[in-house]
Amino acid sequence: MNSLQNPLVLLPAVDVSGGQAVQLVQGRLGSEKRFGDPRAAAQRWQDAGAEWIHLVDLDAAFGRGDNAEIIAEITSHLRIEVELSGGIRDDETLERALATGCRRVNIGTAALERPEWCEEIIADHGDKIAIGLDVRGRRLAARGWTSEGGELDDTLDRLDRAGCARFVVTDVASDGMLSGPNLDLLRHVCSRTDAPVVASGGISTLEDLVALRELVPLGVEGAIIGTALYVGNFTIEEALRTASLPLSGEATASAAGSAGRNQIEDTA
């Protein structure tokens, strides 16, 4: 992989509950911090230069209604790519999600509860389907993280064999905690699949993005950023610049190459 041509892709999160942009702590109901109009949040990330957003209907994920009209409005008005998640568990909700014009959907609970259906839609829709692996320890969480699923490795291996094009890996314990991403979990997932991995959970600082950038050669393709942006730990512009920095090895190689060229010029 030429990581200079493949920087870490950033997906600012827009999580919608009750018509508002919110952020949860460890996915817990009642832990919402509200951040106003989700349409304004999505527009802000687009205007700042983001190429993707990660758009979540939290009410649909928790099975307590939905924000379908707002979700469709956001997706249709953006010029950038949208990864859509939340409550997509059958043909009806899948078709409704895809009809918004999103670039891909992220399937979570159904990957655990309806594995055969997931294999069918992976075959039918290819890279429009990403599978969300919400992880506690080495087990998976479902239904808006309110119930426990199966073993991570069993589910990952099965979906990998089915041809899943992309995995979105969330460390539930660090989500919304600003405690740093779970790099060991991401390395573990990358070691078991050749599919690209999008990291989620715990990003707090620009240094966290540098650490994730170093995992690009292993298979980490992108990172979802939520709370850190909303509370102002850094700006999306700063994050995008950081995500495009060369790897530490690349920087060393580039400096060595430059020094070598200078030496040749000096002796010419």
Stockholm file with secondary structure:
# STOCKHOLM 1.0

chainA/1-268         MNSLQNPLVLLPAVDVSGGQAVQLVQGRLGSEKRFGDPRAAAQRWQDAGAEWIHLVDLDAAFGRGDNAEIIAEITSHLRIEVELSGGIRDDETLERALATGCRRVNIGTAALERPEWCEEIIADHGDKIAIGLDVRGRRLAARGWTSEGGELDDTLDRLDRAGCARFVVTDVASDGMLSGPNLDLLRHVCSRTDAPVVASGGISTLEDLVALRELVPLGVEGAIIGTALYVGNFTIEEALRTASLPLSGEATASAAGSAGRNQIEDTA
#=GR chainA/1-268 SS CCTTTSCCEEEEEEEEETTEEEECSTTCTTCCEECSCHHHHHHHHHHTTCSEEEEEEHHHHHTSCCCHHHHHHHHHHCSSEEEEESSCCSHHHHHHHHHTTCSEEEECHHHHHCHHHHHHHHHHHGGGEEEEEEEETTEEEETTTTEEEEEHHHHHHHHHHTTCCCEEEEEGGGTTTTSCCCHHHHHHHHHHCSSCEEEESCCCSHHHHHHHHTTGGGTEEEEEECHHHHTTSSCHHHHHHHHTSCCHHHHHHHHHHHHHHHHHHHHC
#=GC SS_cons         CCTTTSCCEEEEEEEEETTEEEECSTTCTTCCEECSCHHHHHHHHHHTTCSEEEEEEHHHHHTSCCCHHHHHHHHHHCSSEEEEESSCCSHHHHHHHHHTTCSEEEECHHHHHCHHHHHHHHHHHGGGEEEEEEEETTEEEETTTTEEEEEHHHHHHHHHHTTCCCEEEEEGGGTTTTSCCCHHHHHHHHHHCSSCEEEESCCCSHHHHHHHHTTGGGTEEEEEECHHHHTTSSCHHHHHHHHTSCCHHHHHHHHHHHHHHHHHHHHC
//
